[in-house]
């Protein structure tokens, strides 16, 4: 009997703007948006410094969510959404 080979896992295509967001989030920044996913802001959790990513927009956030890379959670105030990196199953 021939053994079946497992297909290699292929990472989803991620744009440069999306890679930048993911890199900042893994370095301790929290992504915040308005309720519609627009106006993204990266906030440093240690010193509350805010950075507005120039190349990221609502479509970047939507693409990361659809790929299962980030998940929404409650924001700092009722009109914001905080996004967190999705924990991978081990």
Secondary structure as UniProt FT lines:
FT   HELIX           16..26
FT   TURN            27..28
FT   STRAND          29..34
FT   TURN            35..36
FT   STRAND          41..44
FT   TURN            45..47
FT   STRAND          50..51
FT   HELIX           58..66
FT   TURN            67..68
FT   STRAND          70..74
FT   TURN            78..79
FT   STRAND          80..85
//
